[in-house]
Amino acid sequence: MKILGIAGYSGSGKTTLIEKVVPVLVREGLRISLVKHAHHEFDVDQPGKDSYRHRHAGCSEVLVSSSKRWALMHELRGAPEPSLQEQLKHLSPCDLVIVEGYKAEPFAKIEVHRRSGHTPLLYPDDPHVVAVATDEPLDTKLPQVDVDDAEAVAHFIILHLGLNRARLVR
């Protein structure tokens, strides 16, 4: 599996870019998965649901399954947070894992930067940034892609990672 991060500060448009790029990559025949690092107290379950009640009763893991999807919830119960590499082992094989978050980890990333964000750039201090998706020209030798052009970002990803299975031709 190839891994590529989408990194940037909160509010830069990482999630919006991902939700526009993923359908382009999927249309081109790639199987895409995603790992998102969330805040400490996130929960995908809902109070009152059986699965929620089972977890709160003390189950270490609860797997909920239906004809449409399944989800495994694992309670750390004080254990250390698993690393990105440990979490990747849980995914089924795919062509590309997009990682949102884990910006301090050493893997290739596209930085998302918007002029209106008024935030510092990551790439001067992060040697793993391989391109910047932005809405303004930057003084860098890194490739720059229009953050609002999902096709161009997808094309960069395909070329950069050598995902030659994809049918995207420009």
trRosetta pair geometry for C-beta under 8 A, 3 or more apart (Angstrom, degrees):
i j d omega theta_ij theta_ji phi_ij phi_ji
1 33 7.7 -29 -150 38 138 120
1 88 7.2 -168 75 -174 141 115
1 91 7.2 58 -84 96 171 129
1 93 6.5 -155 -63 -146 103 58
1 94 5.7 48 -120 63 112 70
1 95 7.2 118 -133 147 67 8
1 96 7.0 148 -171 -104 80 16
1 97 5.3 46 158 -15 126 106
2 95 6.6 -8 26 157 103 58
2 96 4.9 -27 71 -106 100 71
2 97 7.2 -177 88 24 48 69
2 161 4.6 78 -174 -168 156 130
2 162 8.0 175 -90 57 144 78
2 163 6.7 -102 16 -73 156 102
3 88 7.2 -45 -89 -112 132 141
3 96 7.6 152 -91 -160 25 61
3 97 4.9 -18 -108 67 74 101
3 99 6.2 26 -173 -18 98 118
3 107 5.3 -43 111 -175 120 144
3 108 7.2 138 98 44 73 88
4 96 6.4 -16 17 -164 107 108
4 97 7.6 157 27 82 60 54
4 98 6.0 -28 75 -112 84 62
4 99 7.1 -178 91 21 33 84
4 107 7.5 -151 -110 141 25 107
4 108 5.5 -41 -119 95 70 101
4 109 7.0 140 -176 -105 63 35
4 110 6.8 29 169 -8 109 95
4 157 6.2 171 83 -138 175 103
4 160 7.8 95 -107 95 136 125
4 161 6.4 -85 -53 -67 127 133
5 98 7.5 116 -117 -169 24 57
5 99 4.4 -42 -101 73 74 101
5 100 7.4 141 -157 -87 71 28
5 102 6.7 -123 -114 78 129 95
5 103 7.0 144 168 -106 145 57
5 105 7.5 157 -69 69 146 103
5 107 5.7 119 -22 90 112 101
5 108 6.7 174 21 98 85 45
5 109 3.5 -32 75 -104 109 91
5 110 7.1 -172 92 25 59 58
5 128 7.6 46 34 131 130 119
6 14 5.0 139 130 -154 109 95
6 17 6.3 -175 -160 87 140 121
6 18 5.6 -154 31 -68 167 103
6 98 6.1 15 -11 -176 108 105
6 99 7.2 174 19 79 65 49
6 100 5.3 -20 63 -96 99 77
6 109 7.0 171 -80 -159 12 83
6 110 5.7 -15 -112 64 63 94
6 112 6.2 34 178 -28 89 116
7 14 7.3 -7 -136 -107 6 130
7 100 8.0 171 -81 -141 46 48
7 103 4.3 115 -141 -116 118 102
7 109 4.3 12 0 -178 122 139
7 110 7.2 160 26 76 75 41
7 111 5.4 -41 78 -105 91 62
7 112 7.0 178 82 13 36 80
7 122 5.9 -59 122 45 121 173
7 126 7.6 -83 106 111 159 169
7 129 7.1 -105 59 -98 130 95
8 12 3.6 -100 138 71 131 159
8 13 7.4 -13 88 50 153 64
8 14 5.2 -177 47 -62 108 106
8 103 7.8 -173 -4 -101 20 139
8 111 5.6 115 -75 -169 87 66
8 112 3.7 -83 -24 61 151 83
8 113 6.2 -160 -124 -66 121 55
8 117 8.0 -59 172 -151 115 173
8 119 7.7 109 -179 85 83 143
8 122 6.9 -125 -101 -13 48 129
9 12 5.1 109 60 -37 66 117
9 117 6.4 140 67 174 118 133
9 119 4.2 -117 25 180 155 167
9 120 8.0 102 -44 50 135 61
11 117 6.1 152 106 -125 100 99
11 119 8.0 142 71 -32 103 137
12 112 4.5 131 130 109 118 101
12 113 6.3 -42 -154 -100 124 29
12 114 5.6 173 -152 7 66 98
12 117 5.3 13 -102 -97 74 155
12 119 6.8 -80 -77 38 108 142
13 16 4.6 -56 -163 48 78 118
13 17 5.5 84 134 -28 90 97
13 112 5.4 -142 72 167 83 133
13 114 6.0 89 0 -39 124 128
13 147 6.3 81 92 168 143 129
14 17 5.9 -60 -150 36 26 109
14 18 6.3 24 155 -18 64 108
14 100 5.6 129 149 -140 127 110
14 112 5.0 -174 -81 29 68 152
15 18 5.7 -54 -146 37 32 112
15 19 6.3 26 158 -16 66 107
15 100 6.8 60 -81 -144 69 158
16 19 6.0 -57 -145 38 28 106
16 20 6.6 20 156 -12 62 109
17 20 6.0 -66 -153 41 30 106
17 21 6.0 20 157 -15 70 115
17 112 5.6 -154 -1 -106 153 135
17 133 6.1 99 -135 116 152 157
17 147 6.2 -73 -93 -167 123 83
17 150 7.3 173 -156 -101 61 83
17 153 6.6 -135 -172 -169 107 176
18 21 5.9 -62 -136 41 28 105
18 22 6.0 35 166 -30 67 107
18 34 7.1 82 -176 -119 136 140
18 98 6.0 148 -134 140 112 150
18 100 6.3 -53 -53 -67 155 127
19 22 6.3 -37 -132 24 26 114
19 23 7.9 26 168 -11 51 99
20 23 7.1 -62 -167 32 30 101
20 24 7.3 23 146 -13 62 111
20 150 3.8 -123 140 -89 106 136
20 153 7.9 77 97 49 103 135
21 24 5.6 -62 -159 37 42 113
21 25 6.2 37 151 -18 76 107
21 98 8.0 135 92 -100 123 154
21 150 5.0 -155 -79 -154 57 91
21 153 5.1 -75 -100 99 123 121
21 154 5.1 171 -154 -68 84 88
21 157 7.1 93 -179 -8 130 147
22 25 5.7 -58 -146 39 33 109
22 26 6.1 31 157 -18 68 108
22 32 5.4 -164 -143 99 90 159
22 34 7.6 -43 -96 -54 135 126
22 98 7.2 -101 -84 4 99 153
23 26 5.5 -54 -140 40 33 112
23 27 6.1 40 157 -25 66 105
23 150 7.9 21 58 156 90 146
24 27 5.7 -52 -148 34 28 114
24 28 6.6 21 152 -14 60 109
24 150 5.4 169 -24 140 139 104
24 151 5.9 -170 -132 -98 147 53
24 154 3.9 -110 109 -56 131 163
24 168 7.5 49 163 -92 96 134
25 28 5.7 -63 -153 40 31 109
25 30 4.6 -56 166 59 89 128
25 32 5.3 81 104 -57 130 135
25 96 6.8 -74 179 49 147 143
25 154 5.3 -154 -60 -139 77 111
25 157 6.9 -40 -90 88 121 140
25 158 7.5 -179 -117 -64 87 97
25 166 7.2 -66 -148 -111 65 131
26 29 7.9 109 178 -22 32 9
26 30 6.3 -96 -91 66 33 73
26 31 7.8 56 -117 -106 76 30
26 32 6.0 -88 -68 11 86 117
28 154 7.2 153 -5 163 141 128
28 158 7.0 -62 128 -88 161 139
28 166 4.0 23 147 -156 122 96
28 167 5.1 -161 -153 42 74 74
28 168 4.5 -28 -115 -39 140 94
29 165 5.9 -128 108 139 116 94
29 166 5.8 173 55 -118 94 48
29 167 5.6 85 1 -9 123 100
30 95 4.3 -107 -158 66 89 151
30 96 5.9 15 169 10 130 112
30 158 7.9 -140 -47 -99 144 96
30 163 6.1 10 -99 174 131 138
30 165 6.5 124 -88 87 76 113
30 166 5.5 -17 -45 -84 108 99
31 93 7.8 55 93 119 142 66
31 94 4.2 -130 114 -144 101 82
31 95 5.0 126 50 1 70 92
31 96 7.7 160 85 29 52 68
32 94 6.3 118 -112 171 9 134
32 95 6.8 -41 -72 60 54 94
32 96 5.3 -19 -114 72 75 96
32 97 7.8 143 -165 -98 58 28
32 98 6.4 14 -171 -8 107 107
33 91 5.0 119 141 -155 165 133
33 92 7.3 161 -72 56 143 74
33 94 4.6 161 -11 16 105 162
33 96 7.5 -180 33 95 65 49
33 97 4.9 -24 76 -109 95 76
33 98 7.5 -175 91 24 43 69
34 97 6.9 155 -96 -163 24 64
34 98 4.8 -21 -108 67 83 92
34 99 7.4 164 -159 -86 60 30
34 100 6.8 13 -174 0 108 101
35 84 6.8 122 121 -146 153 88
35 87 5.8 111 -139 122 138 128
35 88 6.8 -70 -48 -82 151 70
35 91 7.4 -90 -61 -55 104 133
35 97 6.1 24 -5 176 101 113
35 98 7.7 -176 29 89 62 47
35 99 5.0 -10 65 -114 98 77
35 100 7.4 -173 92 31 51 64
35 101 7.8 -103 121 55 79 104
35 102 7.6 16 111 -5 114 135
36 99 7.8 166 -84 -161 37 48
36 100 4.5 -5 -115 64 81 106
36 101 5.8 93 -168 4 52 122
37 84 7.8 -56 -68 -88 115 97
37 99 7.7 35 -18 -178 95 90
37 100 7.0 -147 23 100 71 61
37 101 2.8 -147 41 125 102 147
37 102 5.0 141 -30 -39 140 76
38 42 4.0 -20 138 -9 139 154
38 101 7.3 -95 -45 -60 34 164
39 42 5.5 121 62 -41 75 95
44 71 6.5 -127 118 177 143 150
44 73 6.6 -155 55 -92 108 113
45 49 6.1 -138 -174 60 90 129
45 51 5.5 -133 -130 103 123 107
45 52 4.3 159 151 -83 123 88
45 55 6.6 161 25 14 172 146
45 62 7.9 45 -85 77 143 138
45 73 6.2 -1 -42 -80 119 163
46 49 4.8 82 68 -13 86 120
46 52 5.9 -102 76 -46 38 143
47 52 5.6 -160 -108 152 28 158
48 52 6.6 31 41 62 32 140
48 53 7.5 5 -164 -49 12 103
49 52 4.5 93 60 5 84 107
49 53 7.0 -154 92 -6 43 87
50 53 5.6 -59 -150 38 32 111
50 54 6.2 32 154 -22 68 105
51 54 5.7 -52 -147 34 32 112
51 55 6.5 32 155 -18 64 103
51 62 4.8 138 -158 147 89 141
51 64 4.9 -38 -82 -68 148 122
51 73 6.9 109 165 22 118 136
52 55 6.0 -55 -152 35 30 109
52 56 6.3 18 155 -9 64 111
53 56 5.9 -62 -144 45 29 105
53 57 6.2 36 152 -28 64 107
54 57 5.5 -53 -149 30 30 115
54 59 4.9 8 151 2 89 139
54 62 5.1 125 93 -103 122 132
55 58 8.0 162 174 25 29 12
55 59 5.5 -77 -101 58 41 98
55 62 5.2 -87 -64 -10 90 136
55 73 6.2 -44 -86 109 137 132
55 75 5.9 145 -160 -52 101 126
59 62 5.3 84 105 -61 141 91
59 75 7.3 123 98 8 60 127
60 74 6.9 3 152 -152 73 69
60 75 5.7 -128 -151 52 42 96
60 77 6.8 -70 -118 -7 80 136
61 72 6.2 -9 -168 -172 110 95
61 73 6.8 160 -153 83 57 52
61 74 5.0 -13 -102 -103 90 71
61 75 7.3 -148 -72 14 42 76
62 72 7.6 163 84 -154 43 50
62 73 5.0 -5 58 56 89 103
63 70 6.4 11 -180 179 93 111
63 71 7.2 176 -150 89 54 42
63 72 4.8 -16 -102 -103 84 77
63 73 7.7 -173 -79 22 37 65
64 70 6.5 175 90 -152 52 63
64 71 5.2 -1 54 55 97 89
64 73 7.6 31 -3 -4 101 103
65 69 8.0 -142 -141 109 48 41
65 70 4.1 -4 -108 -108 75 109
66 69 6.2 18 55 50 95 56
66 70 7.0 175 24 -77 56 64
72 90 7.8 -137 65 -166 134 127
76 79 4.6 -130 -174 54 82 86
76 80 7.6 -124 -167 73 127 14
76 81 6.7 -36 -109 -90 157 53
82 86 3.8 -117 -177 91 109 133
82 87 5.3 136 107 -54 120 81
83 86 4.7 101 52 5 74 100
83 87 7.1 -140 97 -3 41 87
84 87 5.6 -59 -149 38 33 111
84 88 6.3 40 153 -28 67 102
84 99 6.8 26 -149 -134 131 143
84 102 4.9 62 -74 -130 134 156
84 105 5.3 15 6 -113 148 165
84 107 7.7 -117 114 -7 153 137
85 88 5.7 -47 -148 26 31 115
85 89 7.4 43 151 -28 57 96
86 89 6.0 -47 -168 16 37 116
87 90 5.9 -47 -171 18 49 114
87 91 7.9 49 141 -25 67 97
88 91 5.8 -47 -165 17 50 115
88 97 6.4 102 -128 130 102 179
91 94 6.7 -61 154 5 119 114
91 97 6.3 106 89 -98 175 127
94 97 6.4 112 71 -62 122 73
95 163 6.0 77 170 -138 121 117
95 165 6.5 -117 -118 51 138 139
96 157 7.3 53 -139 164 159 122
96 161 6.8 73 -102 123 114 169
96 163 6.6 -27 -54 -91 118 143
99 102 5.6 -46 163 47 126 124
99 105 7.8 -61 139 63 155 136
99 107 6.9 63 35 81 148 139
99 109 7.9 -76 73 -102 103 91
102 105 4.3 -8 163 4 102 127
102 107 7.8 22 119 32 121 116
103 109 7.1 70 -134 -119 71 164
103 122 6.7 -98 -178 -131 125 148
103 126 7.5 -66 169 -103 88 156
106 128 5.6 -177 -151 -67 53 142
107 128 6.0 79 76 -171 21 140
108 128 5.8 -140 -98 -179 30 86
108 130 4.8 6 -159 -20 100 131
108 160 7.5 175 166 148 148 126
108 161 8.0 175 83 -85 153 92
109 122 7.7 -46 102 109 139 144
109 126 7.1 -21 49 137 132 137
109 128 5.5 64 10 121 97 96
109 129 5.2 -46 76 -102 96 58
109 130 6.7 148 59 10 39 82
110 129 7.4 89 -126 -154 18 75
110 130 6.6 -51 -78 61 61 84
110 131 4.9 -18 -121 72 86 93
110 132 7.1 156 -171 -103 69 20
110 133 5.5 48 158 -17 115 104
110 145 7.6 -27 -155 37 128 126
110 153 7.1 103 171 -154 166 102
110 156 7.5 102 -101 108 135 132
110 157 7.5 -66 -37 -80 140 92
111 121 6.8 68 153 -162 155 81
111 122 4.9 -169 -116 48 131 114
111 123 5.5 -109 -8 -46 154 98
111 126 7.7 137 -71 66 122 132
111 129 4.8 4 -31 -140 112 126
111 131 7.4 -162 27 97 72 45
111 132 4.7 -24 68 -113 100 75
111 133 7.0 -170 88 27 46 69
111 134 7.9 13 102 -57 90 98
112 132 7.9 157 -89 -163 17 63
112 133 5.1 -19 -106 69 66 106
112 134 7.7 161 -161 -76 39 57
112 147 6.1 98 -147 -128 82 122
113 117 6.8 -125 -162 40 56 139
113 119 7.5 -137 -134 70 82 97
113 121 6.0 -2 -103 -110 148 85
113 132 5.6 -16 18 -170 119 110
113 133 7.3 149 25 78 66 53
113 134 4.5 -11 72 -102 94 100
113 135 7.9 -142 103 19 65 69
113 136 7.8 -81 116 42 102 93
113 138 7.4 50 84 -62 148 141
113 147 7.5 -146 59 -63 48 139
114 117 4.4 105 68 -20 88 106
114 134 7.0 -179 -84 -145 35 63
114 135 5.4 26 -132 20 70 117
114 136 8.0 99 -163 -1 36 100
114 147 6.6 -102 -81 62 82 168
115 134 7.7 90 -41 -178 75 94
115 135 5.5 -95 -2 82 98 99
115 136 4.3 92 -67 -30 114 133
116 135 7.9 -1 0 64 89 137
121 124 5.8 86 92 -4 107 96
121 132 7.5 -22 -147 -115 116 139
121 138 7.2 111 -98 -145 151 142
122 125 6.6 -91 -173 55 47 88
122 126 4.8 -7 157 14 92 131
122 129 5.7 142 103 -63 101 141
123 126 5.9 -74 -112 57 30 88
123 129 3.9 -108 -103 79 84 151
123 132 6.2 -73 -32 -68 144 113
123 140 6.3 32 107 -130 146 155
123 142 5.9 -81 -161 -17 154 158
126 129 4.9 84 94 -20 105 101
129 132 7.0 31 168 -68 122 79
129 142 6.6 -17 122 -121 97 157
130 142 7.0 157 161 -149 26 108
130 143 7.4 3 143 36 69 105
130 160 6.2 112 135 -160 141 143
131 142 5.6 172 -114 165 36 103
131 143 4.2 -32 -116 75 103 96
131 144 6.9 174 -169 -86 82 26
131 145 6.0 34 161 -4 128 107
131 156 5.9 -147 119 168 180 143
131 160 7.1 -108 -20 -76 129 153
132 138 6.0 -8 82 29 157 149
132 140 6.7 82 0 62 136 148
132 142 5.6 87 -8 105 95 129
132 143 7.6 176 27 92 63 52
132 144 5.2 -19 69 -112 92 75
132 145 7.4 176 89 28 44 70
133 144 7.8 145 -98 -164 23 57
133 145 5.0 -32 -105 75 71 96
133 146 7.4 2 -158 104 74 19
133 147 4.1 105 151 -98 89 75
133 153 5.6 20 -106 -105 129 119
134 137 7.9 145 103 -82 127 15
134 138 6.0 56 62 -24 172 117
134 144 5.8 -47 37 -157 110 104
134 145 7.6 113 22 64 63 48
134 146 7.7 -73 71 -123 46 30
134 147 5.5 68 -67 -33 5 111
135 146 7.1 58 -102 -153 56 68
135 147 5.3 -66 -48 34 80 116
135 148 6.6 55 -95 -16 102 105
137 144 7.0 106 -130 116 54 169
138 142 7.9 -10 88 58 124 102
138 144 6.1 164 34 -95 98 137
140 144 7.2 121 66 -57 105 108
143 156 6.5 168 126 -138 143 127
145 149 6.8 -124 168 67 87 106
145 152 5.0 175 -161 128 104 108
145 153 5.2 131 134 -88 144 67
145 156 5.2 -90 -70 -27 147 151
146 149 3.9 60 80 6 112 115
146 152 5.7 64 42 59 91 150
146 153 7.9 -109 72 -46 58 88
147 153 7.5 51 -129 -67 35 129
149 152 3.9 30 117 19 120 117
149 153 6.5 148 93 -17 68 84
150 153 5.7 -55 -145 38 34 110
150 154 6.1 35 156 -19 68 107
151 154 5.8 -56 -147 38 28 111
151 155 6.2 32 152 -22 64 107
151 168 7.9 173 -162 -150 81 125
151 170 7.9 130 153 -92 107 117
152 155 5.5 -50 -145 35 31 115
152 156 6.5 35 153 -21 63 102
153 156 5.7 -51 -152 33 32 113
153 157 6.5 34 150 -20 64 104
154 157 5.6 -53 -150 34 33 113
154 158 6.4 34 153 -20 66 105
154 168 6.4 -169 125 -100 108 165
155 158 5.8 -53 -148 35 30 111
155 159 6.4 22 157 -11 65 109
155 168 5.7 -146 -99 142 74 136
155 170 5.4 23 -129 -30 146 137
156 159 6.0 -64 -148 43 28 105
156 160 5.7 24 160 -19 68 115
157 160 6.0 -58 -137 40 24 108
157 161 6.0 -3 172 5 63 116
157 163 7.2 4 129 14 79 134
158 161 6.7 -73 -141 49 17 92
158 163 4.7 -94 -139 60 64 106
158 164 7.8 113 176 -77 92 35
158 166 4.7 -87 -131 54 128 153
158 168 5.4 172 -5 52 170 129
159 162 7.6 22 -177 -70 28 39
163 166 5.0 49 120 -11 101 114
